Amino acid sequence: MSEFVFATAQYESGDWDSAPLLPANVIDSIARYTSIEVAPTGVIVPLSSPSLFRYPLVYLTGHLPVRFSDAERANLRQFAARGGLLFVDDHNHDIDGTFHKTATEELTRVYGGLKPLPKTHPLYQAFFVFEDGPPTTSHELNGWGDNLVHKTLSGVEREGRLVLLFSNKDYSSEWNYHPENKRFLSVDNTRFSVNIVVYALTR
């Protein structure tokens, strides 16, 4: 298997590059915990580009309203049909916010309706075991956003496999730091990113 490359989605609307340190942190976690061959740096991939289809997992985030172009929608439909997993994380962690409202509208146009993932979903056992479902982030209760802990992630499956994973938990803020700072954490808060990558590569 060729090496895994972490890809960040670039889209024409919004602030797609709002978590610039996250890719390096996820790459560090893949190298640290697994035997997966991983590229030392991530890439930025425009959603409207044919290069989107090179990557089994693409990460998308932002704070601002999201409106996909016709070309971006068409590419995402084909990306899903080919089995690619789009991981969308709301950098506002706010179900009443503009990113959540507009992103879910756009994603529903492309993928159909999103459904909550049960705690028993294979994603939560793909590498590390998260018996309570998605780990909580410190940013969910910091007085910003909707001040709620989101108990579940949402997604869309095709033929028993996730093609869309949607999060209001703001992993983008939680994981947006230099990997060397992990040594100050009692528990590495990026471990769930390993599950997402392993799931995307093995399901």
Backbone as CSV, one residue per row, in Angstrom:
resi,resn,N_x,N_y,N_z,CA_x,CA_y,CA_z,C_x,C_y,C_z
1,MET,0.844,-1.187,0.000,0.000,0.000,0.000,0.883,1.243,0.000
2,SER,0.544,2.222,-0.841,1.313,3.459,-0.881,1.065,4.258,0.389
3,GLU,1.925,5.227,0.662,1.829,5.948,1.915,0.566,6.794,1.982
4,PHE,0.059,6.944,3.193,-1.125,7.757,3.422,-0.732,9.231,3.411
5,VAL,-1.535,10.044,2.727,-1.319,11.489,2.669,-2.540,12.174,3.260
6,PHE,-2.327,13.012,4.271,-3.436,13.733,4.887,-3.807,14.921,4.007
7,ALA,-5.071,14.953,3.572,-5.522,15.976,2.633,-6.533,16.905,3.287
8,THR,-6.311,18.204,3.151,-7.235,19.227,3.632,-7.981,19.817,2.447
9,ALA,-9.310,19.890,2.556,-10.133,20.397,1.465,-10.054,21.913,1.364
10,GLN,-9.849,22.377,0.153,-9.937,23.803,-0.154,-11.228,24.017,-0.942
11,TYR,-12.084,24.903,-0.433,-13.334,25.178,-1.140,-13.440,26.679,-1.390
12,GLU,-14.244,27.059,-2.361,-14.217,28.440,-2.845,-14.802,29.437,-1.852
13,SER,-15.739,28.987,-1.013,-16.326,29.872,-0.008,-15.671,29.601,1.346
14,GLY,-15.803,30.566,2.274,-15.396,30.293,3.645,-13.901,30.296,3.901
15,ASP,-13.550,29.966,5.152,-12.147,29.962,5.587,-11.677,28.522,5.792
16,TRP,-11.433,27.849,4.694,-11.083,26.422,4.706,-9.774,26.147,5.435
17,ASP,-8.904,27.146,5.581,-7.564,26.954,6.157,-7.490,27.438,7.601
18,SER,-8.568,27.264,8.359,-8.619,27.847,9.702,-7.901,27.027,10.775
19,ALA,-7.443,25.821,10.449,-6.722,24.989,11.433,-5.400,24.511,10.827
20,PRO,-4.448,25.409,10.606,-3.247,25.058,9.840,-2.302,24.076,10.515
21,LEU,-2.358,23.939,11.851,-1.452,23.027,12.544,-2.023,21.619,12.684
22,LEU,-3.311,21.457,12.403,-3.946,20.153,12.597,-3.319,19.044,11.753
23,PRO,-3.054,19.253,10.461,-2.497,18.144,9.674,-1.214,17.562,10.258
24,ALA,-0.291,18.416,10.688,0.973,17.914,11.239,0.729,17.089,12.494
25,ASN,-0.257,17.466,13.282,-0.554,16.759,14.518,-1.149,15.381,14.225
26,VAL,-2.068,15.315,13.271,-2.647,14.022,12.894,-1.571,13.119,12.283
27,ILE,-0.731,13.672,11.429,0.355,12.894,10.820,1.266,12.323,11.894
28,ASP,1.590,13.148,12.897,2.413,12.679,14.012,1.745,11.511,14.729
29,SER,0.437,11.589,14.931,-0.280,10.519,15.627,-0.273,9.223,14.828
30,ILE,-0.453,9.319,13.529,-0.430,8.116,12.688,0.948,7.454,12.768
31,ALA,2.002,8.263,12.695,3.360,7.725,12.778,3.665,7.174,14.164
32,ARG,3.127,7.808,15.182,3.415,7.457,16.565,2.749,6.140,16.986
33,TYR,1.518,5.928,16.548,0.722,4.817,17.074,0.547,3.637,16.127
34,THR,0.718,3.839,14.838,0.403,2.779,13.883,1.631,2.436,13.040
35,SER,1.485,1.387,12.249,2.543,1.004,11.297,2.227,1.498,9.895
36,ILE,1.228,2.362,9.766,0.859,2.914,8.468,1.982,3.826,7.969
37,GLU,2.372,3.633,6.732,3.333,4.555,6.117,2.608,5.856,5.815
38,VAL,3.116,6.961,6.367,2.427,8.241,6.239,3.390,9.293,5.721
39,ALA,2.902,10.105,4.796,3.714,11.200,4.257,3.979,12.215,5.358
40,PRO,5.186,12.777,5.422,5.544,13.678,6.523,4.819,15.016,6.500
41,THR,4.263,15.389,5.369,3.494,16.636,5.281,2.180,16.355,4.564
42,GLY,1.176,17.153,4.896,-0.116,17.010,4.256,-0.180,17.791,2.951
43,VAL,-1.319,17.691,2.291,-1.556,18.429,1.052,-2.868,19.187,1.161
44,ILE,-3.010,20.187,0.327,-4.256,20.932,0.186,-4.855,20.551,-1.155
45,VAL,-6.108,20.126,-1.161,-6.736,19.659,-2.387,-8.020,20.449,-2.649
46,PRO,-8.114,21.140,-3.782,-9.361,21.836,-4.117,-10.483,20.827,-4.365
47,LEU,-11.652,21.087,-3.802,-12.762,20.152,-3.972,-13.176,20.008,-5.430
48,SER,-12.873,21.005,-6.242,-13.268,20.945,-7.648,-12.222,20.274,-8.533
49,SER,-11.102,19.849,-7.938,-9.995,19.290,-8.724,-10.106,17.771,-8.852
50,PRO,-9.712,17.217,-10.009,-9.669,15.755,-10.145,-8.703,15.086,-9.166
51,SER,-7.768,15.840,-8.615,-6.819,15.267,-7.656,-7.502,14.835,-6.367
52,LEU,-8.737,15.277,-6.147,-9.493,14.851,-4.967,-9.551,13.328,-4.873
53,PHE,-9.627,12.667,-6.016,-9.844,11.221,-6.029,-8.587,10.418,-5.673
54,ARG,-7.479,11.096,-5.458,-6.256,10.410,-5.039,-6.282,10.034,-3.563
55,TYR,-7.183,10.642,-2.794,-7.096,10.549,-1.343,-8.302,9.801,-0.772
56,PRO,-8.071,8.813,0.102,-9.187,8.077,0.700,-9.922,8.862,1.775
57,LEU,-9.235,9.867,2.350,-9.809,10.695,3.414,-9.482,12.154,3.129
58,VAL,-10.495,13.004,3.208,-10.295,14.437,3.040,-10.977,15.149,4.204
59,TYR,-10.245,16.097,4.794,-10.710,16.846,5.976,-11.151,18.241,5.549
60,LEU,-12.308,18.678,6.075,-12.847,19.990,5.721,-13.319,20.679,6.991
61,THR,-12.960,21.946,7.145,-13.400,22.715,8.311,-13.596,24.168,7.937
62,GLY,-13.976,24.983,8.918,-14.146,26.414,8.727,-15.087,26.987,9.767
63,HIS,-15.184,28.332,9.767,-16.100,29.054,10.650,-17.241,29.715,9.872
64,LEU,-16.987,30.029,8.627,-17.848,30.917,7.851,-18.856,30.131,7.019
65,PRO,-19.842,30.811,6.433,-20.825,30.110,5.596,-20.170,29.327,4.466
66,VAL,-20.742,28.165,4.180,-20.227,27.268,3.139,-21.226,27.210,1.997
67,ARG,-20.749,27.480,0.792,-21.555,27.283,-0.405,-20.677,26.618,-1.446
68,PHE,-21.009,25.379,-1.780,-20.226,24.674,-2.775,-20.624,25.119,-4.179
69,SER,-19.652,25.146,-5.058,-19.935,25.393,-6.471,-20.479,24.116,-7.102
70,ASP,-21.020,24.236,-8.307,-21.523,23.057,-9.020,-20.404,22.037,-9.223
71,ALA,-19.202,22.525,-9.524,-18.069,21.619,-9.754,-17.672,20.908,-8.461
72,GLU,-17.719,21.626,-7.341,-17.389,21.007,-6.050,-18.416,19.941,-5.684
73,ARG,-19.685,20.235,-5.908,-20.726,19.237,-5.607,-20.557,17.988,-6.464
74,ALA,-20.333,18.202,-7.736,-20.193,17.062,-8.645,-19.001,16.193,-8.245
75,ASN,-17.904,16.826,-7.886,-16.717,16.073,-7.479,-16.954,15.302,-6.190
76,LEU,-17.647,15.932,-5.237,-17.927,15.254,-3.970,-18.840,14.052,-4.184
77,ARG,-19.795,14.159,-5.083,-20.661,13.006,-5.377,-19.823,11.854,-5.926
78,GLN,-18.900,12.178,-6.816,-18.051,11.131,-7.385,-17.077,10.591,-6.347
79,PHE,-16.574,11.459,-5.484,-15.683,11.053,-4.394,-16.379,10.024,-3.498
80,ALA,-17.647,10.278,-3.160,-18.418,9.337,-2.351,-18.653,8.038,-3.108
81,ALA,-18.975,8.140,-4.377,-19.243,6.938,-5.175,-18.007,6.050,-5.263
82,ARG,-16.832,6.665,-5.200,-15.577,5.907,-5.252,-15.142,5.408,-3.875
83,GLY,-15.916,5.724,-2.835,-15.608,5.220,-1.498,-14.788,6.146,-0.642
84,GLY,-14.553,7.373,-1.091,-13.793,8.326,-0.291,-14.584,8.805,0.912
85,LEU,-13.888,9.110,2.006,-14.524,9.599,3.234,-14.200,11.079,3.415
86,LEU,-15.247,11.905,3.492,-15.101,13.321,3.792,-15.385,13.532,5.272
87,PHE,-14.393,14.052,6.004,-14.533,14.352,7.435,-14.703,15.858,7.582
88,VAL,-15.896,16.275,8.010,-16.213,17.697,8.157,-16.332,18.017,9.642
89,ASP,-15.576,19.002,10.096,-15.606,19.396,11.502,-15.942,20.877,11.602
90,ASP,-16.967,21.185,12.399,-17.413,22.562,12.599,-16.461,23.261,13.568
91,HIS,-15.717,24.213,13.056,-14.752,24.936,13.883,-15.443,25.873,14.880
92,ASN,-16.754,26.084,14.721,-17.519,26.893,15.674,-18.148,26.068,16.784
93,HIS,-18.237,24.740,16.606,-18.967,23.842,17.509,-20.305,24.436,17.943
94,ASP,-21.100,24.847,16.971,-22.330,25.580,17.262,-23.414,25.184,16.269
95,ILE,-24.435,24.443,16.741,-25.481,23.993,15.824,-26.351,25.143,15.320
96,ASP,-26.262,26.301,15.983,-27.000,27.479,15.519,-26.127,28.407,14.684
97,GLY,-24.880,28.000,14.454,-23.946,28.861,13.741,-24.065,28.747,12.230
98,THR,-23.444,29.698,11.549,-23.575,29.737,10.092,-22.844,28.583,9.413
99,PHE,-21.705,28.147,9.967,-21.015,27.020,9.336,-21.890,25.782,9.395
100,HIS,-22.427,25.478,10.586,-23.258,24.280,10.727,-24.441,24.331,9.779
101,LYS,-25.165,25.432,9.781,-26.387,25.520,8.972,-26.089,25.394,7.484
102,THR,-25.091,26.119,7.020,-24.822,26.111,5.578,-24.115,24.833,5.145
103,ALA,-23.195,24.328,5.969,-22.487,23.100,5.604,-23.440,21.917,5.544
104,THR,-24.340,21.811,6.533,-25.271,20.678,6.502,-26.244,20.794,5.334
105,GLU,-26.631,22.009,4.972,-27.462,22.188,3.780,-26.732,21.688,2.531
106,GLU,-25.498,22.116,2.385,-24.723,21.725,1.197,-24.445,20.222,1.186
107,LEU,-24.075,19.677,2.344,-23.759,18.250,2.402,-24.996,17.397,2.149
108,THR,-26.157,17.861,2.604,-27.395,17.132,2.329,-27.703,17.132,0.841
109,ARG,-27.414,18.229,0.162,-27.605,18.278,-1.296,-26.739,17.246,-2.006
110,VAL,-25.557,17.025,-1.473,-24.611,16.108,-2.112,-24.848,14.658,-1.679
111,TYR,-25.019,14.443,-0.378,-24.992,13.095,0.194,-26.354,12.554,0.613
112,GLY,-27.355,13.427,0.739,-28.599,13.026,1.368,-28.549,13.318,2.860
113,GLY,-29.593,12.898,3.584,-29.709,13.246,4.997,-28.654,12.609,5.875
114,LEU,-28.136,13.393,6.836,-27.159,12.890,7.800,-27.884,12.219,8.957
115,LYS,-27.307,11.141,9.485,-27.898,10.419,10.597,-26.876,10.298,11.727
116,PRO,-27.340,10.350,12.987,-26.416,10.178,14.117,-25.759,8.806,14.086
117,LEU,-24.484,8.747,14.458,-23.785,7.465,14.539,-23.944,6.886,15.938
118,PRO,-24.333,5.622,16.059,-24.429,5.010,17.385,-23.048,4.815,17.995
119,LYS,-23.000,4.725,19.318,-21.720,4.512,20.005,-21.063,3.202,19.595
120,THR,-21.865,2.272,19.064,-21.344,0.968,18.649,-20.782,0.978,17.231
121,HIS,-20.758,2.139,16.597,-20.279,2.193,15.211,-18.820,1.731,15.135
122,PRO,-18.462,0.993,14.080,-17.074,0.500,13.955,-16.014,1.588,14.002
123,LEU,-16.379,2.830,13.681,-15.416,3.929,13.755,-14.785,4.019,15.138
124,TYR,-15.565,3.745,16.184,-15.101,3.929,17.554,-14.276,2.754,18.078
125,GLN,-14.114,1.722,17.238,-13.226,0.607,17.580,-12.181,0.368,16.489
126,ALA,-12.061,1.307,15.561,-11.190,1.082,14.400,-9.720,0.933,14.792
127,PHE,-9.310,1.549,15.892,-7.939,1.411,16.408,-7.983,1.493,17.928
128,PHE,-8.126,2.686,18.465,-8.412,2.835,19.892,-9.901,2.561,20.129
129,VAL,-10.232,2.163,21.340,-11.629,1.883,21.683,-12.201,3.070,22.453
130,PHE,-13.269,3.644,21.900,-13.981,4.743,22.547,-15.388,4.240,22.868
131,GLU,-15.548,3.677,24.066,-16.811,3.028,24.424,-17.969,4.017,24.523
132,ASP,-17.669,5.264,24.812,-18.721,6.273,24.959,-18.946,7.074,23.677
133,GLY,-18.413,6.592,22.562,-18.561,7.335,21.319,-17.482,8.393,21.182
134,PRO,-17.761,9.460,20.476,-16.711,10.446,20.174,-16.204,11.156,21.419
135,PRO,-14.896,11.273,21.599,-14.372,11.961,22.781,-14.767,13.434,22.798
136,THR,-15.044,13.921,23.993,-15.432,15.323,24.178,-14.215,16.221,24.029
137,THR,-14.428,17.413,23.509,-13.338,18.384,23.409,-13.489,19.462,24.470
138,SER,-12.363,20.036,24.856,-12.392,21.116,25.852,-13.112,22.343,25.293
139,HIS,-13.200,22.443,23.968,-13.785,23.633,23.347,-15.305,23.619,23.355
140,GLU,-15.906,22.473,23.698,-17.362,22.407,23.695,-17.994,23.137,24.876
141,LEU,-17.252,23.314,25.947,-17.811,23.954,27.143,-17.008,25.177,27.568
142,ASN,-16.487,25.898,26.584,-15.641,27.044,26.933,-16.390,28.373,26.850
143,GLY,-17.721,28.308,26.744,-18.484,29.548,26.674,-18.697,30.061,25.272
144,TRP,-18.072,29.432,24.287,-18.315,29.793,22.899,-19.351,28.831,22.329
145,GLY,-19.759,29.088,21.114,-20.646,28.156,20.445,-21.954,27.976,21.200
146,ASP,-22.506,26.762,21.148,-23.817,26.524,21.759,-23.705,26.016,23.194
147,ASN,-22.483,25.892,23.727,-22.258,25.502,25.126,-22.825,24.116,25.439
148,LEU,-22.834,23.243,24.437,-23.329,21.877,24.596,-22.217,20.885,24.325
149,VAL,-22.266,19.745,25.009,-21.430,18.616,24.630,-22.230,17.776,23.635
150,HIS,-21.701,17.647,22.447,-22.396,16.897,21.400,-22.080,15.413,21.573
151,LYS,-23.100,14.649,21.912,-22.900,13.250,22.294,-22.566,12.345,21.108
152,THR,-22.981,12.746,19.919,-22.784,11.883,18.752,-22.206,12.682,17.591
153,LEU,-21.612,11.969,16.670,-21.277,12.513,15.367,-22.358,12.063,14.389
154,SER,-22.432,12.725,13.257,-23.393,12.351,12.223,-22.643,11.857,11.000
155,GLY,-23.367,11.164,10.147,-22.714,10.676,8.946,-23.688,10.164,7.910
156,VAL,-23.126,9.760,6.795,-23.864,9.113,5.714,-23.071,7.884,5.314
157,GLU,-23.765,6.768,5.202,-23.125,5.518,4.801,-23.646,5.069,3.442
158,ARG,-22.776,4.462,2.700,-23.139,3.812,1.440,-22.599,2.388,1.490
159,GLU,-23.508,1.437,1.330,-23.133,0.014,1.349,-22.358,-0.338,2.615
160,GLY,-22.830,0.191,3.756,-22.239,-0.144,5.048,-20.940,0.558,5.372
161,ARG,-20.589,1.570,4.584,-19.326,2.276,4.808,-19.579,3.775,4.860
162,LEU,-18.974,4.444,5.846,-19.107,5.896,5.929,-18.465,6.570,4.719
163,VAL,-19.206,7.484,4.099,-18.626,8.343,3.066,-18.604,9.802,3.528
164,LEU,-19.351,10.081,4.610,-19.357,11.419,5.206,-19.395,11.278,6.721
165,LEU,-18.505,12.011,7.399,-18.486,12.085,8.857,-18.550,13.557,9.225
166,PHE,-19.580,13.929,10.029,-19.781,15.331,10.377,-19.710,15.493,11.896
167,SER,-18.938,16.483,12.328,-18.697,16.719,13.757,-19.008,18.162,14.132
168,ASN,-19.721,18.339,15.248,-19.881,19.658,15.871,-18.999,19.802,17.100
169,LYS,-18.011,18.941,17.256,-17.218,18.901,18.482,-15.983,19.792,18.438
170,ASP,-15.703,20.377,17.281,-14.566,21.293,17.130,-13.233,20.610,17.412
171,TYR,-13.034,19.453,16.786,-11.706,18.845,16.826,-10.680,19.752,16.159
172,SER,-11.158,20.633,15.289,-10.240,21.537,14.594,-9.509,22.450,15.566
173,SER,-10.199,22.912,16.605,-9.517,23.692,17.645,-8.723,22.784,18.576
174,GLU,-9.294,21.631,18.918,-8.670,20.721,19.878,-7.332,20.190,19.373
175,TRP,-7.233,19.958,18.065,-6.031,19.331,17.501,-5.123,20.325,16.781
176,ASN,-5.406,21.600,16.862,-4.666,22.605,16.105,-3.508,23.161,16.937
177,TYR,-2.530,22.277,17.255,-1.357,22.711,18.017,-0.150,21.904,17.546
178,HIS,1.024,22.342,17.922,2.241,21.662,17.472,2.343,20.292,18.147
179,PRO,2.684,19.238,17.380,2.735,17.885,17.962,3.633,17.748,19.179
180,GLU,4.693,18.534,19.272,5.600,18.408,20.421,4.904,18.731,21.744
181,ASN,3.811,19.462,21.670,3.091,19.816,22.895,2.307,18.646,23.473
182,LYS,2.257,17.524,22.763,1.563,16.352,23.299,2.193,15.856,24.597
183,ARG,3.467,16.112,24.776,4.135,15.601,25.975,3.584,16.236,27.247
184,PHE,2.853,17.341,27.108,2.275,17.996,28.281,0.885,17.460,28.609
185,LEU,0.358,16.546,27.770,-0.990,16.020,27.978,-0.930,14.675,28.701
186,SER,-1.821,14.479,29.664,-1.873,13.166,30.329,-2.435,12.107,29.391
187,VAL,-3.382,12.498,28.548,-3.926,11.618,27.513,-3.895,12.386,26.196
188,ASP,-3.320,11.783,25.179,-3.207,12.439,23.881,-4.603,12.639,23.291
189,ASN,-4.996,13.893,23.111,-6.351,14.158,22.634,-6.506,13.984,21.123
190,THR,-5.451,13.630,20.438,-5.563,13.398,18.991,-5.751,11.913,18.653
191,ARG,-5.894,11.065,19.642,-5.990,9.629,19.361,-7.197,9.284,18.473
192,PHE,-8.283,10.035,18.620,-9.462,9.741,17.811,-9.188,9.964,16.325
193,SER,-8.264,10.866,16.013,-7.923,11.075,14.602,-7.344,9.806,13.985
194,VAL,-6.656,9.004,14.804,-6.107,7.738,14.309,-7.243,6.814,13.884
195,ASN,-8.311,6.769,14.684,-9.453,5.941,14.325,-10.051,6.357,12.986
196,ILE,-10.151,7.657,12.764,-10.743,8.141,11.513,-9.883,7.717,10.322
197,VAL,-8.574,7.865,10.456,-7.676,7.485,9.368,-7.711,5.980,9.138
198,VAL,-7.598,5.208,10.193,-7.596,3.749,10.055,-8.922,3.282,9.437
199,TYR,-10.028,3.852,9.896,-11.327,3.480,9.319,-11.337,3.768,7.822
200,ALA,-10.879,4.951,7.432,-10.900,5.342,6.015,-10.040,4.403,5.160
201,LEU,-8.973,3.881,5.734,-8.046,3.035,4.974,-8.438,1.572,4.956
202,THR,-9.288,1.143,5.879,-9.523,-0.300,6.017,-10.953,-0.731,5.770
203,ARG,-11.906,0.181,5.753,-13.296,-0.218,5.557,-13.634,-0.332,4.067
